[in-house]
Amino acid sequence: MPQPSPAAPADASPCAVLIVEDEYVIANDLRLLLLEAGYEVLGIADSVAEARLLLARQRPDIVLLDIFLKGSETGLDLAALLEEAGVPFIYISANDSPSVLDAVKATQPSGYIVKPFREKDVLTALEIGRYRHAHGVEVQLRKEKSLQIALTETLAQARPWPDKLLQAAGLLQEAISFDLMAVRYEHGSESFTYRYYRTGFDEYQALDQEAFLRLINLPAAHLPQLRELDQKFYDFPRCYGHEAYAALCRQHPLLQGIAKSLRMAAALVMPVVVGPQHRFMLTFFSRQPDAYRARHLALLDRLEQPVALTLERVLAFEEVARLSERLRQENSYLQDEVKTTANFEEIIGSSPALLRVFNQVSQVAPTDSTVLILGESGTGKELVARAIHNRSGRRAQLLVKLNCAALPATLIESELFGHEKGAFTGAHDRRIGKFELARGGTIFLDEIGELPLELQAKLLRVLQEKEIERLGSNTPIKTDVRVLVATNRELEKEVSAGRFRMDLYFRLAVFPLTLPPLRERLADIPALATYFAQKAARNIGRPFRGLAPEALAELQAYAWPGNIRELENIIEQSVIVGDGQRPLVLGRSLASALFQPAPPPAQAAGSGPRPAQPPKDLLDVKQLQLETEREYILGVLVKTNGRVRGSGGAAELLNLKPTTLEYRMEKLGIRKSITAAGPEA
């Protein structure tokens, strides 16, 4: 006795079915069965080509699909199209080949009906297939929502970008399987690329540009080509698989090398626009040629808006934090600028030697050329650097200063280039360096001769590439900074001694500018002394009655080894000890044992002592100073048995840097070898 057919569900009437079957009798039986059960039949197709035409006219709710059809294409080919379109389908076939069944499972059908079939089998399969599809869509939406929440929470974390992107890569792995993922960020001229290479089930290796080139066995000379490929690869969303990926590799030989080295066979590209100025580009690579379908692009398209909004907020917060930090640092620098801003009117003097300096400053200031300011300690190198900055096109921005001798070598790099949070012990927050702070302005590196050799190489790279990298980061940051440097060393001798890089010296010495010592500007001493006296008197609230003639004469007769700084200190002391009721006299004698004439050598037997001859002119004073300094250093060296450096050395006793003492010894012709009679002269 025949079994009654199951009644169509209450909502079966609007359900539209497309039949794809090459046997007309079976197809017609299915059509009649479905019409009787209350389904709508959109049509019957006996080939994939005809099915495509019917699908283009109207989207069915479900498809009954035979595997082997007319023409070269099979139901498996049409199944891929239906899967991409999100249309559920049920196979109807008598084929039981294991290979065919494996291929069927890979297409994720909503059911499978074996021929010959009963009416009940078809209707039950349709009902179950529709339910499974609806339930699957619901589950998929929940998964997408969970993924969206997880991604936004990950990207919103206050962590370094490489760590956040690594966690995001792990979240995306389940939805979009990949063997290599690249994230490129562009903001104006600034860009960086992070790559994550899968090495295990949930293990990834983070790669910067250089590490990625090493992974694919290419020399660093290919880095510009890799950057060019990054720029051309992200025009629009697209899947590349099979022949499309092969064609892409033929267009880009470097990409072909990547495919060959890492055995990649498919790619998925998705640009994410964040606001009007930011752009992220996601690229997924897989070793499976059919790994990426339109549904993956559709998923990324649905995730784009919430992720873009999160990224926009994160970037905005980071920009606010960066600007706040920069404003805080700029504030301290601007306060210093207000107090010490210099121009030619505040550089006191009109001697020919100083006027030559003014002329050179006027020539070089309007340019962006690097300036090497040379001169003895205390000659006013920082004031000249300020004058160059204030007369340049960058005067509206900051002049940022760093004394390379004032910090230990371990901290100079962080001060210059900044660091990321956790870059080293004690790096609790991200900090921008002096080069970033000086963006658009000028950076002044004083005592450049004290910079350690390893940092000289990094400074050279900054000058050549116009970009820096913070400690703990591999992201290059473009710089727009004019560089001024100063030193009291003779850098040519430092280069010869191997203490300063020759290539860096030539990079810095684009425009060398030598400041004259005060002993070559004797005509400027009255104006300088008056200026410093007025300044000191004003600070302590005491009147200034001018300089006493004898004080001025003594100032002009002195050799000034400490230059302008020494003059300022002597005048300040004189103002403090003076009463302000009479012309200023010096608070202490400028003559000291260091600059007194040495006792005359012993006379021949029977002869009396020969009186010392007073210096007749300034040249005699200078010669006397050099001889006295030489004898004094020789005496200290005898006490230390020729030892210059270390505890108890001559440099420590003289309160000088060892390098400064060695320079003075070389200039005075003192050699280090010690004999029983003392150091060699």
C-alpha positions as CSV (number, residue, x, y, z in Angstrom):
1,M,0.0,0.0,0.0
2,P,1.6,3.3,-1.0
3,Q,2.6,5.7,1.7
4,P,1.0,9.2,1.7
5,S,3.3,12.0,0.6
6,P,4.4,14.4,3.3
7,A,2.6,17.7,3.0
8,A,4.6,20.7,2.1
9,P,5.3,23.1,5.0
10,A,3.1,26.1,5.4
11,D,5.8,28.3,4.0
12,A,6.6,26.0,1.1
13,S,4.6,27.9,-1.5
14,P,7.0,30.8,-1.8
15,C,10.0,28.5,-2.1
16,A,11.5,28.6,-5.6
17,V,13.4,25.6,-6.8
18,L,15.7,25.3,-9.8
19,I,16.2,21.8,-11.3
20,V,19.5,21.0,-12.9
21,E,19.2,17.5,-14.5
22,D,20.3,16.3,-17.9
23,E,17.8,13.3,-18.0
24,Y,14.4,14.8,-19.1
25,V,12.2,12.1,-17.6
26,I,13.8,12.5,-14.1
27,A,13.7,16.3,-14.4
28,N,10.1,16.3,-15.4
29,D,9.1,13.9,-12.6
30,L,10.8,16.2,-10.1
31,R,8.9,19.2,-11.6
32,L,5.5,17.6,-11.3
33,L,6.3,16.3,-7.8
34,L,7.4,19.8,-6.6
35,L,4.4,21.6,-8.1
36,E,2.0,19.1,-6.5
37,A,3.7,19.7,-3.1
38,G,3.3,23.5,-3.5
39,Y,6.8,24.5,-4.5
40,E,7.5,26.9,-7.3
41,V,9.8,25.6,-10.1
42,L,11.9,28.3,-11.8
43,G,13.0,26.0,-14.6
44,I,14.9,23.0,-15.7
45,A,18.5,23.1,-17.0
46,D,20.4,20.2,-18.5
47,S,23.8,21.9,-18.5
48,V,25.8,24.3,-16.4
49,A,25.7,27.0,-19.0
50,E,21.9,26.9,-19.2
51,A,21.7,26.9,-15.3
52,R,23.8,30.1,-15.3
53,L,21.3,31.8,-17.6
54,L,18.4,30.8,-15.4
55,L,20.3,31.9,-12.2
56,A,20.9,35.3,-13.8
57,R,17.2,35.8,-14.4
58,Q,16.0,34.9,-10.9
59,R,17.7,33.7,-7.7
60,P,16.2,30.4,-6.5
61,D,15.8,29.5,-2.8
62,I,17.3,26.0,-3.4
63,V,18.7,24.0,-6.3
64,L,18.3,20.3,-7.0
65,L,21.6,19.4,-8.8
66,D,22.8,16.4,-10.7
67,I,26.6,15.8,-10.8
68,F,27.1,14.8,-14.4
69,L,25.5,17.1,-16.9
70,K,25.7,17.9,-20.6
71,G,28.8,19.7,-21.7
72,S,32.3,19.8,-20.2
73,E,31.2,21.3,-16.9
74,T,29.8,19.2,-14.1
75,G,27.5,19.9,-11.2
76,L,30.6,20.3,-9.0
77,D,31.5,23.4,-11.1
78,L,28.1,24.8,-10.6
79,A,28.2,24.0,-6.9
80,A,31.2,26.4,-6.5
81,L,29.2,29.2,-8.1
82,L,26.1,28.4,-5.9
83,E,28.3,28.4,-2.8
84,E,29.8,31.8,-3.6
85,A,26.3,33.1,-4.2
86,G,25.0,31.7,-0.9
87,V,22.4,29.5,-2.6
88,P,21.7,26.1,-0.9
89,F,21.8,23.0,-3.2
90,I,21.0,19.3,-2.9
91,Y,22.8,16.7,-5.1
92,I,20.7,14.1,-6.9
93,S,22.9,11.3,-8.3
94,A,23.4,7.6,-8.6
95,N,27.2,7.9,-8.5
96,D,29.0,6.2,-5.6
97,S,32.6,6.7,-6.6
98,P,34.7,7.5,-3.5
99,S,36.6,10.3,-5.4
100,V,33.4,11.9,-6.6
101,L,31.9,11.7,-3.1
102,D,34.9,13.3,-1.6
103,A,34.6,16.1,-4.1
104,V,30.9,16.4,-3.3
105,K,31.7,16.8,0.5
106,A,34.2,19.6,-0.3
107,T,31.4,21.7,-1.8
108,Q,29.4,21.6,1.4
109,P,25.9,20.7,0.0
110,S,22.7,20.9,2.0
111,G,21.8,17.3,1.2
112,Y,22.3,14.3,-1.1
113,I,19.6,12.2,-2.7
114,V,20.5,8.8,-4.3
115,K,18.8,7.8,-7.5
116,P,16.4,6.2,-7.8
117,F,14.4,8.2,-5.2
118,R,11.0,8.2,-3.7
119,E,8.7,11.3,-3.5
120,K,9.1,11.3,0.2
121,D,12.9,11.3,-0.1
122,V,12.9,14.4,-2.2
123,L,10.4,16.4,-0.1
124,T,12.1,15.4,3.2
125,A,15.5,16.3,1.8
126,L,14.2,19.7,0.6
127,E,12.7,20.5,4.0
128,I,15.9,19.4,5.9
129,G,18.1,21.3,3.4
130,R,16.2,24.5,3.8
131,Y,16.4,24.2,7.6
132,R,20.1,23.4,7.6
133,H,20.8,26.4,5.3
134,A,18.8,28.8,7.4
135,H,20.4,27.4,10.6
136,G,23.8,27.6,9.0
137,V,23.3,31.2,8.0
138,E,22.3,32.0,11.6
139,V,25.3,30.3,13.0
140,Q,27.5,32.1,10.5
141,L,26.1,35.4,11.5
142,R,26.8,34.7,15.1
143,K,30.4,33.7,14.3
144,E,30.8,36.8,12.3
145,K,29.5,39.0,15.1
146,S,31.9,37.3,17.6
147,L,34.8,37.7,15.2
148,Q,33.9,41.4,14.7
149,I,33.8,42.0,18.5
150,A,37.0,40.1,19.0
151,L,38.8,42.1,16.2
152,T,37.6,45.5,17.5
153,E,38.6,44.7,21.0
154,T,42.0,43.5,19.9
155,L,42.7,46.5,17.7
156,A,41.5,48.9,20.5
157,Q,44.0,47.6,23.0
158,A,46.8,49.9,24.1
159,R,49.6,47.6,22.8
160,P,52.2,48.0,20.1
161,W,50.8,47.5,16.6
162,P,52.9,44.4,15.8
163,D,51.4,42.6,18.9
164,K,47.8,43.7,18.1
165,L,48.1,42.7,14.4
166,L,49.5,39.3,15.4
167,Q,46.5,38.6,17.7
168,A,44.2,39.8,14.9
169,A,45.9,37.4,12.5
170,G,45.2,34.5,14.8
171,L,41.5,35.5,15.0
172,L,41.2,35.7,11.2
173,Q,42.8,32.3,10.7
174,E,39.6,30.3,11.4
175,A,37.5,32.3,8.9
176,I,40.2,32.9,6.3
177,S,42.9,30.3,6.4
178,F,46.3,31.6,5.4
179,D,50.0,30.6,5.4
180,L,51.2,34.2,5.2
181,M,49.4,37.4,6.0
182,A,50.7,40.9,5.2
183,V,49.3,44.1,6.7
184,R,50.4,47.4,5.0
185,Y,49.6,50.8,6.4
186,E,49.8,54.1,4.5
187,H,49.4,57.6,5.8
188,G,50.7,60.2,3.4
189,S,54.4,59.5,2.8
190,E,54.5,57.3,6.0
191,S,54.0,53.5,5.5
192,F,55.0,50.2,7.1
193,T,54.3,46.6,6.4
194,Y,54.0,43.7,8.9
195,R,54.0,40.1,7.8
196,Y,53.0,37.0,9.8
197,Y,54.3,33.7,8.5
198,R,52.5,30.6,9.9
199,T,54.9,28.1,11.4
200,G,52.5,25.9,13.4
201,F,48.9,25.2,14.3
202,D,48.6,28.5,16.2
203,E,52.2,29.8,15.8
204,Y,53.3,32.7,13.7
205,Q,56.7,34.4,12.9
206,A,56.5,38.2,12.6
207,L,58.7,39.5,9.8
208,D,59.9,42.9,8.9
209,Q,61.0,43.8,5.4
210,E,64.6,42.6,5.9
211,A,63.6,39.4,7.6
212,F,61.0,38.6,4.9
213,L,63.7,39.0,2.2
214,R,65.9,36.6,4.2
215,L,63.0,34.1,4.4
216,I,62.6,34.1,0.6
217,N,66.4,34.0,0.0
218,L,66.6,37.4,-1.6
219,P,69.4,40.0,-1.0
220,A,68.6,43.4,0.7
221,A,69.1,45.0,-2.7
222,H,65.6,43.9,-3.6
223,L,64.0,45.9,-0.8
224,P,63.0,48.8,-3.1
225,Q,61.3,46.3,-5.5
226,L,59.4,44.8,-2.5
227,R,58.2,48.2,-1.5
228,E,57.1,48.9,-5.1
229,L,55.2,45.6,-5.2
230,D,53.5,46.6,-2.0
231,Q,52.3,49.8,-3.5
232,K,50.9,48.2,-6.7
233,F,49.2,45.2,-5.2
234,Y,46.4,46.8,-3.3
235,D,44.2,48.7,-5.8
236,F,41.0,46.8,-5.2
237,P,39.6,43.7,-3.4
238,R,40.2,40.5,-5.3
239,C,40.9,36.8,-5.1
240,Y,43.8,35.2,-7.0
241,G,43.8,31.5,-7.4
242,H,45.0,28.9,-10.0
243,E,45.6,30.7,-13.3
244,A,44.8,34.2,-11.9
245,Y,47.5,33.9,-9.3
246,A,50.0,32.5,-11.9
247,A,49.2,35.4,-14.2
248,L,49.8,37.9,-11.3
249,C,53.2,36.2,-10.6
250,R,54.1,36.6,-14.3
251,Q,53.5,40.3,-14.0
252,H,55.6,40.7,-10.9
253,P,58.8,38.6,-11.0
254,L,59.4,39.3,-7.3
255,L,56.0,37.9,-6.4
256,Q,56.9,34.8,-8.6
257,G,60.0,34.4,-6.4
258,I,57.9,34.5,-3.3
259,A,55.5,32.0,-4.7
260,K,58.4,29.7,-5.6
261,S,60.2,30.0,-2.3
262,L,57.2,29.6,0.0
263,R,55.1,27.5,-2.4
264,M,52.2,30.0,-2.3
265,A,49.4,29.3,-4.8
266,A,46.6,31.8,-4.0
267,A,46.1,35.3,-2.6
268,L,43.3,37.4,-1.2
269,V,43.6,41.2,-1.3
270,M,41.4,43.6,0.7
271,P,42.0,47.3,1.1
272,V,40.5,49.0,4.2
273,V,40.1,52.8,4.0
274,V,40.2,54.5,7.4
275,G,39.0,58.1,7.3
276,P,40.3,60.4,4.6
277,Q,44.0,59.9,5.2
278,H,44.7,56.4,6.4
279,R,44.6,53.1,4.5
280,F,45.2,49.5,5.6
281,M,45.8,46.8,3.0
282,L,45.3,43.1,4.0
283,T,46.8,40.3,1.9
284,F,46.4,36.6,2.7
285,F,48.5,34.0,0.9
286,S,47.8,30.3,0.9
287,R,49.5,27.2,-0.5
288,Q,46.0,25.9,-1.6
289,P,45.1,27.2,-5.1
290,D,41.4,27.2,-4.3
291,A,41.7,28.6,-0.8
292,Y,39.9,31.9,-1.4
293,R,36.5,32.4,-2.8
294,A,34.1,35.3,-3.2
295,R,32.5,34.5,0.2
296,H,35.9,35.4,1.9
297,L,35.8,38.8,0.2
298,A,32.2,39.2,1.2
299,L,33.1,38.4,4.8
300,L,35.9,41.0,4.8
301,D,33.6,43.5,3.2
302,R,31.1,43.0,6.0
303,L,33.8,43.3,8.6
304,E,35.3,46.4,6.9
305,Q,33.1,49.1,8.3
306,P,33.2,48.2,12.0
307,V,36.9,47.5,11.8
308,A,37.5,50.7,10.0
309,L,35.6,52.7,12.6
310,T,37.7,51.0,15.4
311,L,40.9,51.7,13.6
312,E,39.9,55.3,13.0
313,R,39.2,55.8,16.7
314,V,42.5,54.1,17.7
315,L,44.5,56.2,15.2
316,A,42.8,59.3,16.4
317,F,43.6,58.5,20.1
318,E,47.2,57.7,19.1
319,E,47.5,61.0,17.2
320,V,46.1,62.9,20.2
321,A,48.5,61.2,22.5
322,R,51.4,61.8,20.1
323,L,50.5,65.5,19.7
324,S,50.0,65.9,23.5
325,E,53.4,64.4,24.2
326,R,54.9,66.6,21.5
327,L,53.2,69.7,22.8
328,R,54.4,68.9,26.3
329,Q,58.0,68.7,25.1
330,E,57.6,71.6,22.7
331,N,56.3,73.7,25.6
332,S,59.5,73.2,27.6
333,Y,61.6,73.9,24.5
334,L,59.6,77.0,23.7
335,Q,60.0,78.3,27.2
336,D,63.7,77.9,26.7
337,E,63.5,79.6,23.3
338,V,61.8,82.6,24.8
339,K,64.6,82.9,27.3
340,T,67.6,82.3,25.0
341,T,66.5,83.1,21.5
342,A,69.5,84.6,19.7
343,N,70.0,86.7,16.6
344,F,72.9,88.7,15.4
345,E,72.0,91.6,17.6
346,E,72.4,89.4,20.7
347,I,75.8,87.9,19.5
348,I,78.0,90.7,20.9
349,G,80.9,91.9,18.9
350,S,82.0,93.6,15.7
351,S,85.6,92.3,15.2
352,P,86.6,91.2,11.7
353,A,86.7,87.6,12.8
354,L,83.2,87.6,14.1
355,L,81.9,89.6,11.1
356,R,83.2,86.8,8.9
357,V,81.1,84.3,10.9
358,F,78.0,86.6,10.5
359,N,78.5,86.6,6.7
360,Q,78.8,82.7,6.6
361,V,75.6,82.4,8.8
362,S,73.7,84.7,6.4
363,Q,74.8,82.5,3.5
364,V,73.9,79.1,4.9
365,A,70.9,79.9,7.1
366,P,68.2,80.0,4.3
367,T,69.2,76.6,3.0
368,D,68.6,73.1,4.5
369,S,72.3,72.2,4.4
370,T,73.9,70.5,7.3
371,V,76.2,72.8,9.2
372,L,79.3,71.7,11.2
373,I,80.1,74.4,13.8
374,L,83.7,74.2,15.0
375,G,85.4,76.0,17.8
376,E,86.9,75.8,21.3
377,S,84.7,75.3,24.3
378,G,82.9,78.5,25.3
379,T,83.0,80.3,22.0
380,G,79.2,80.4,21.5
381,K,78.5,77.5,19.2
382,E,74.9,77.1,20.5
383,L,74.2,80.8,19.9
384,V,75.4,80.5,16.4
385,A,73.2,77.4,15.9
386,R,70.2,79.4,17.2
387,A,71.1,82.3,14.8
388,I,71.1,79.9,11.8
389,H,67.8,78.4,12.9
390,N,66.1,81.8,13.5
391,R,67.2,83.0,10.0
392,S,66.0,79.9,8.2
393,G,62.7,78.9,6.7
394,R,62.2,76.6,9.7
395,R,62.2,79.4,12.3
396,A,58.5,78.9,13.0
397,Q,59.2,75.3,14.2
398,L,61.4,74.0,17.1
399,L,65.1,74.1,17.5
400,V,65.7,70.9,19.5
401,K,69.1,70.5,21.3
402,L,71.0,67.4,22.5
403,N,74.4,67.4,24.1
404,C,75.9,64.1,23.0
405,A,78.5,64.3,25.9
406,A,75.8,64.8,28.6
407,L,74.2,61.3,28.4
408,P,75.6,57.8,28.7
409,A,75.9,55.9,25.4
410,T,73.1,53.6,26.4
411,L,70.6,56.5,26.5
412,I,71.6,58.6,23.6
413,E,69.9,56.3,21.0
414,S,66.6,56.5,22.9
415,E,66.9,60.3,23.2
416,L,67.6,60.7,19.5
417,F,65.2,58.2,18.0
418,G,62.7,57.5,20.8
419,H,61.5,54.1,22.0
420,E,58.4,51.8,22.2
421,K,56.9,50.6,25.4
422,G,58.9,47.6,26.7
423,A,61.8,48.3,24.4
424,F,64.2,47.9,27.3
425,T,64.0,47.7,31.1
426,G,62.3,50.9,32.4
427,A,60.6,51.7,29.1
428,H,57.1,51.8,30.6
429,D,55.7,54.1,27.9
430,R,56.3,55.0,24.3
431,R,58.4,58.1,24.0
432,I,59.2,60.1,20.9
433,G,62.8,61.1,20.3
434,K,64.5,64.4,19.5
435,F,64.3,63.8,15.7
436,E,60.5,63.3,15.9
437,L,60.1,66.3,18.2
438,A,62.1,68.4,15.7
439,R,59.9,67.5,12.7
440,G,59.7,70.4,10.4
441,G,62.4,72.3,12.4
442,T,66.0,72.0,13.3
443,I,68.0,69.6,15.6
444,F,71.3,70.7,17.1
445,L,73.7,68.0,18.2
446,D,76.4,69.5,20.4
447,E,79.6,67.7,21.2
448,I,79.1,65.4,18.1
449,G,82.7,64.2,18.5
450,E,81.6,62.3,21.7
451,L,79.0,60.2,19.9
452,P,79.9,56.4,20.1
453,L,80.9,54.7,16.9
454,E,77.8,52.4,16.9
455,L,75.5,55.4,17.0
456,Q,77.5,57.2,14.4
457,A,76.4,54.5,11.9
458,K,72.8,55.0,12.9
459,L,73.0,58.8,12.6
460,L,74.6,58.4,9.1
461,R,71.6,56.2,8.1
462,V,69.2,58.9,9.3
463,L,71.1,61.6,7.2
464,Q,71.1,59.3,4.1
465,E,67.6,57.8,4.3
466,K,65.8,60.6,6.0
467,E,64.0,58.1,8.3
468,I,64.4,56.8,11.8
469,E,63.2,53.8,13.8
470,R,62.3,53.9,17.4
471,L,64.0,51.4,19.8
472,G,61.8,48.3,19.9
473,S,60.2,49.0,16.6
474,N,61.0,48.1,13.0
475,T,58.7,50.7,11.5
476,P,60.6,53.4,9.6
477,I,59.4,57.0,10.3
478,K,60.1,59.7,7.8
479,T,61.9,62.7,9.1
480,D,61.9,66.3,7.9
481,V,64.7,67.9,10.0
482,R,67.6,70.2,9.4
483,V,70.7,69.0,11.2
484,L,73.3,71.3,12.9
485,V,76.2,69.8,14.8
486,A,79.0,71.3,16.8
487,T,82.3,70.0,18.4
488,N,85.4,71.4,20.0
489,R,87.4,68.4,18.7
490,E,89.4,68.3,15.5
491,L,87.3,65.8,13.7
492,E,90.0,65.2,11.0
493,K,92.3,63.8,13.7
494,E,89.5,61.8,15.2
495,V,88.9,60.2,11.8
496,S,92.6,59.4,11.4
497,A,92.6,57.9,14.9
498,G,89.6,55.7,14.1
499,R,87.3,57.4,16.6
500,F,85.0,59.0,14.1
501,R,83.6,57.6,10.9
502,M,84.9,59.2,7.7
503,D,81.6,58.8,5.8
504,L,79.8,60.6,8.6
505,Y,82.3,63.4,8.8
506,F,81.8,64.2,5.1
507,R,78.1,64.0,5.5
508,L,78.3,66.5,8.4
509,A,80.9,68.8,6.9
510,V,78.7,70.1,4.1
511,F,79.2,73.7,5.4
512,P,81.9,73.9,8.1
513,L,81.9,77.1,10.2
514,T,84.7,77.8,12.5
515,L,84.2,80.2,15.5
516,P,87.2,82.3,16.6
517,P,88.4,82.0,20.2
518,L,88.1,85.1,22.4
519,R,91.8,85.8,22.3
520,E,91.4,86.5,18.6
521,R,88.5,88.9,19.3
522,L,90.2,91.2,21.8
523,A,88.4,94.2,20.3
524,D,85.1,92.6,21.4
525,I,86.0,92.3,25.1
526,P,84.8,95.7,26.2
527,A,81.3,95.2,24.6
528,L,81.1,91.7,26.0
529,A,82.2,92.6,29.5
530,T,79.7,95.5,29.6
531,Y,76.9,93.3,28.4
532,F,77.6,90.6,31.0
533,A,78.0,93.1,33.7
534,Q,74.7,94.8,32.9
535,K,73.0,91.4,32.8
536,A,74.4,90.3,36.2
537,A,73.7,93.7,37.8
538,R,70.1,93.5,36.6
539,N,69.7,90.0,38.0
540,I,70.8,90.9,41.5
541,G,69.2,94.4,41.5
542,R,72.4,96.4,41.7
543,P,73.4,99.5,39.6
544,F,76.3,99.2,37.1
545,R,78.7,102.2,36.9
546,G,80.8,101.0,34.1
547,L,84.1,99.1,33.9
548,A,87.2,100.5,35.6
549,P,90.1,101.2,33.1
550,E,92.5,98.9,34.9
551,A,89.9,96.1,34.9
552,L,89.4,96.5,31.2
553,A,93.1,96.5,30.5
554,E,93.6,93.3,32.5
555,L,90.7,91.7,30.6
556,Q,92.3,92.5,27.3
557,A,95.7,91.3,28.4
558,Y,94.4,87.9,29.4
559,A,94.6,84.9,27.1
560,W,91.0,83.5,27.9
561,P,91.5,79.7,27.7
562,G,87.8,79.4,28.7
563,N,86.7,81.9,26.1
564,I,83.4,83.8,26.5
565,R,82.1,81.5,29.2
566,E,85.1,82.2,31.4
567,L,84.6,85.9,30.7
568,E,81.0,85.8,31.8
569,N,81.8,84.0,35.0
570,I,84.5,86.4,36.0
571,I,82.3,89.4,35.3
572,E,79.4,87.9,37.3
573,Q,81.7,87.3,40.3
574,S,83.0,90.8,40.0
575,V,79.4,92.2,40.1
576,I,78.6,90.1,43.1
577,V,81.6,91.3,45.2
578,G,81.3,94.9,44.0
579,D,79.3,97.5,45.8
580,G,77.7,99.1,42.7
581,Q,78.8,102.6,43.7
582,R,82.0,102.8,41.6
583,P,83.3,101.4,38.3
584,L,83.5,97.7,38.3
585,V,86.8,96.1,39.2
586,L,87.7,92.4,38.9
587,G,86.7,90.2,41.8
588,R,89.9,88.2,41.5
589,S,93.2,88.4,39.7
590,L,93.3,86.7,36.3
591,A,97.0,85.7,36.9
592,S,97.4,82.2,38.3
593,A,100.2,79.7,38.8
594,L,99.0,77.9,35.7
595,F,99.9,81.0,33.6
596,Q,102.9,82.3,35.5
597,P,106.4,82.2,33.9
598,A,108.4,79.2,34.9
599,P,111.5,79.7,37.1
600,P,114.6,80.4,35.0
601,P,117.1,77.5,34.6
602,A,120.1,77.4,37.0
603,Q,122.9,79.7,36.1
604,A,126.5,78.7,35.6
605,A,128.5,78.5,38.7
606,G,129.5,81.8,40.1
607,S,126.7,83.7,38.3
608,G,123.7,85.2,40.1
609,P,120.1,84.6,39.2
610,R,118.9,86.1,36.0
611,P,115.7,88.2,36.4
612,A,112.6,87.1,34.5
613,Q,111.8,89.2,31.5
614,P,108.2,90.5,31.5
615,P,106.2,89.7,28.3
616,K,106.4,92.5,25.8
617,D,103.3,91.9,23.7
618,L,100.4,89.5,23.3
619,L,102.5,86.9,21.4
620,D,104.8,86.7,24.4
621,V,101.8,86.2,26.7
622,K,100.5,83.4,24.5
623,Q,103.9,81.7,24.4
624,L,104.3,82.1,28.1
625,Q,100.9,80.5,28.6
626,L,101.7,77.5,26.4
627,E,105.1,76.9,28.2
628,T,103.5,77.2,31.6
629,E,100.7,74.8,30.7
630,R,103.2,72.4,29.2
631,E,105.4,72.4,32.4
632,Y,102.3,71.9,34.6
633,I,101.0,68.9,32.6
634,L,104.5,67.4,32.6
635,G,104.7,67.8,36.4
636,V,101.3,66.0,36.8
637,L,102.4,63.2,34.4
638,V,105.5,62.6,36.5
639,K,103.4,62.2,39.6
640,T,101.2,59.6,37.8
641,N,104.1,57.9,36.1
642,G,102.7,58.8,32.7
643,R,99.3,57.5,33.3
644,V,96.6,59.6,31.7
645,R,93.3,57.6,32.1
646,G,91.6,55.8,34.9
647,S,91.5,56.4,38.7
648,G,94.5,58.4,39.8
649,G,95.4,59.3,36.2
650,A,96.6,62.7,35.1
651,A,93.1,63.5,33.6
652,E,91.4,62.9,36.9
653,L,94.0,65.1,38.8
654,L,93.6,67.9,36.2
655,N,89.8,67.5,36.2
656,L,89.8,67.1,32.4
657,K,88.4,64.5,30.0
658,P,91.1,62.0,29.0
659,T,90.5,62.9,25.3
660,T,90.9,66.6,26.1
661,L,94.1,66.0,28.0
662,E,95.5,63.8,25.2
663,Y,94.7,66.5,22.7
664,R,96.5,69.2,24.7
665,M,99.5,66.9,25.2
666,E,99.7,66.3,21.4
667,K,99.4,70.1,20.7
668,L,102.1,70.8,23.3
669,G,104.4,68.1,22.0
670,I,104.3,65.9,25.1
671,R,104.8,62.1,24.5
672,K,103.5,59.5,26.9
673,S,106.7,57.4,27.3
674,I,108.1,57.7,30.8
675,T,111.7,57.4,31.7
676,A,113.6,57.8,35.0
677,A,113.9,61.5,34.2
678,G,110.1,61.9,33.5
679,P,108.0,62.2,30.4
680,E,109.7,62.9,27.2
681,A,109.7,66.5,25.9
